[in-house]
Structures are given as structure tokens and as C-alpha cells.
Amino acid sequence: MLELLPSCECGDVDLPPDSPDPRICSFECTFCARCVDEVLGGVCPNCGGDLTRRPIRLAAVLVTHPASTTRVVRTSCP
């Protein structure tokens, strides 16, 4: 199951679980669409993989399987 991190690793922007904005790689590195488009060029800086839209978890499912509250922030973004 996806962890659904709460923020962009590059810009520390909030990314709620119901937002269409988050982008993830196959390792679940999480970034906002702005950073992916304007800074990262669609490539994960951690693993080199492509970044794609993160699925939205339905509110009813979030009750039993909540999103993560752990924020991951890179010390530098390309």
C-alpha cells in the first residue's frame, strides 16, 4: 500500500491525500507537480526514475488506512 507522504520532498509543500498534485516514482519519492515540471524535469532526483501522478485514496479508506505524517525534505534540489 502506498505511504502517501504529506509533502513535497523538494519544496516542502503540503500534499493532502485527496490532492491531484503529488507525483511519485516507483520508490514513492514524493514531489509536487510544480517541482516535477519546473525543477526536476520529470525525473526523480533520488533514483532517476520517472515521476507520475499519485493515486488518490478515498476518504472512506483513509479512516482505516491513513496517510503518513512523516515529512521528507531534501537538503538540496537540483
Backbone torsions as a table, in degrees:
resi	resn	phi	psi	omega
1	MET	NA	138.8	178.6
2	LEU	-63.2	142.9	-179.1
3	GLU	-76.6	-28.4	-177.7
4	LEU	55.7	69.9	178.5
5	LEU	-63.3	147.9	-171.8
6	PRO	-85.6	-2.4	-175.2
7	SER	-153.0	163.6	176.4
8	CYS	-75.1	129.8	179.8
9	GLU	-67.7	-20.8	-176.5
10	CYS	-94.6	-47.8	-175.3
11	GLY	-109.4	0.4	-178.3
12	ASP	54.8	32.2	177.1
13	VAL	-79.8	137.8	177.3
14	ASP	-62.7	135.7	178.6
15	LEU	-131.4	86.6	-179.2
16	PRO	-60.1	154.8	-177.4
17	PRO	-63.2	-19.9	179.7
18	ASP	-98.1	8.2	-178.8
19	SER	-83.6	140.6	175.2
20	PRO	-84.1	-1.0	-174.1
21	ASP	-76.5	-37.4	-173.4
22	PRO	-61.8	144.8	174.7
23	ARG	-123.6	139.9	-179.4
24	ILE	-132.6	158.2	171.7
25	CYS	-102.3	-175.3	-178.3
26	SER	-69.2	-13.8	176.4
27	PHE	-98.3	5.9	179.8
28	GLU	70.2	19.7	169.3
29	CYS	-60.2	138.2	-169.3
30	THR	-123.9	130.7	-179.2
31	PHE	-140.4	156.0	175.1
32	CYS	-80.8	159.0	-177.8
33	ALA	-59.8	-37.5	-179.7
34	ARG	-61.9	-47.0	179.2
35	CYS	-64.6	-40.0	179.2
36	VAL	-61.7	-44.7	-177.1
37	ASP	-77.2	-43.3	-171.1
38	GLU	-95.6	-24.2	-175.4
39	VAL	-114.3	-44.7	-170.8
40	LEU	-95.7	-12.5	179.4
41	GLY	61.7	29.1	176.8
42	GLY	79.7	7.4	-177.5
43	VAL	-118.0	131.4	178.8
44	CYS	-67.1	125.7	-179.9
45	PRO	-73.6	-14.5	-178.7
46	ASN	-85.5	-41.9	-173.8
47	CYS	-124.6	-10.0	-179.8
48	GLY	83.7	1.4	179.8
49	GLY	-79.8	169.7	178.1
50	ASP	-79.7	155.8	-179.9
51	LEU	-110.8	131.2	-177.0
52	THR	-130.9	163.5	-178.0
53	ARG	-59.9	132.5	177.4
54	ARG	-78.2	134.7	177.5
55	PRO	-63.0	152.9	177.6
56	ILE	-94.4	130.6	176.0
57	ARG	-89.6	129.4	-178.9
58	LEU	-61.4	145.9	-178.0
59	ALA	-56.2	-39.4	-179.9
60	ALA	-63.2	-33.8	180.0
61	VAL	-78.7	-30.9	178.5
62	LEU	-61.3	-23.9	179.2
63	VAL	-61.8	-43.8	-178.4
64	THR	-97.6	-20.4	179.7
65	HIS	-131.8	74.3	-175.3
66	PRO	-68.7	159.9	175.7
67	ALA	-70.4	158.4	178.2
68	SER	-68.8	153.5	174.3
69	THR	-110.8	2.8	-179.1
70	THR	-81.2	118.0	179.2
71	ARG	-91.0	132.0	177.2
72	VAL	-115.8	122.4	-178.9
73	VAL	-129.9	124.9	176.6
74	ARG	-72.0	145.2	178.0
75	THR	-73.4	-23.0	175.4
76	SER	-151.8	144.0	175.8
77	CYS	-116.2	144.2	-178.4
78	PRO	-53.2	NA	NA
